[in-house]
Amino acid sequence: MSDLHKTPLYDLHMELGAKMVPFAGYAMPVQYPLGVMGEHLHTRAQAGLFDVSHMGQVILPGAGAAEALEALVPVSLMELAEGRQRYAMFTNDAGGILDDLMVANRGDHLFVVVNAACKTADLAHLRAHIEGVQEITDRALLALQGPAAEGTLEALVPGVGAMRFMDVATFGWQGVDLWISRSGYTGEDGFEISVPAPQAEAFARALLADAAVEPIGLGARDSLRLEAGLCLYGHDIDTTTTPVEANLAWAIQKIRRTGGARAGGVPGAEVILAQLDGGAARKRVGLRPEGRAPMREGVQIFADAEGGAPIGTVTSGGFGPSIAAPMAMAYLPSELTEGTIVYGEVRGKRLPAVIAPMPFQPTTYKR
């Protein structure tokens, strides 16, 4: 642990009794004394505070930033309005996903948030194609998620309640600028807040002073995002999965598709456009295992209870505290429809699971 990076909230995590683990080169809290189950349910019922300062924060300056970044992602950024944010993904020449990211139009620049494990590679990728890329290293990133998030944050930062899902704005707090987006990784309404590192602990304490807010670790963050049907890079999406296979075609606007004014023009465009037009052989789907036994990452999926070769593999799986049942995501042949029974091999036994719609838990974004 001594060789790991520490976020600006490390001392606070220790004070709060967090169990720390290595994650993407950082010492991160996996859980607090409330426990993963309690933290998960508290976030759904009230509000959870997450330290996501390990994520990469990047500024792409200048009026041409959107056009330049559009050459690296298959989504439309040139029409992205000021004060709005959009989900995107870097692709490679095979149409695979190098990373997924959030892109915000902040007027004279784009603000980009990338995954911690991909941060170094993403920065190199950006700098190879775009001038003036700036990594932000002097700010923490916090996420406040759950139905009480709006009230808690509004009390400290008046005006945030008027924001809608995927809005971005700058607000003042005790003399510093907070870069706030109404978004998150739990399926709940909430906010992500970039705050100068020297003020991060004070701001976190101010949020935690509200009785509705509990600190939440990586364990509950994972079960919350899985209930919401959200991908985890390196597990549900990677360089071997295309946006269409990953069931992320919703993120690709018409203008970037076949017949659109700016169709293609990104690494892997030929593969991605062909799959958008004709479908992919496999797709990411939700699974609801029968019974109580979870089907975790790596479990092989079969079409029949006995015999036959595997038809896919679970990429994320676990128990959903909010739905009180196991849940999983897997890549399976595209011709299999919702309601189809498949079988996951768990400890030598093939157990049934039904292909189910996602999200497993309804989302509560404030549109």
Secondary structure, DSSP 8 states (H G I E B T S, - for coil): -TTSEE-TTHHHHHHTT-EEEEETTEEEEEE-TT-HHHHHHHHHHSEEEEE-TTSEEEEEESTTHHHHHHTTSSS--TT--TTBEEEEEEE-TTS-EEEEEEEEE-SSEEEEEE-GGGHHHHHHHHHHHSTT-EEE-SEEEEEEESTTHHHHHHHHSTTGGG--TTBEEEEEETTEEEEEES--SSSSSEEEEEEEHHHHHHHHHHHHTSTTEEEE-HHHHHHHHHHTT---BTTTBSTT--TTTTT-GGGS-GGGSTTSTT---STTHHHHHHHHHH--SEEEEEEEESSS----TT-EEESSSSSS---EEEEEEEEETTTTEEEEEEEEETT--TT-EEEEEETTEEEEEEEE-S-SS------
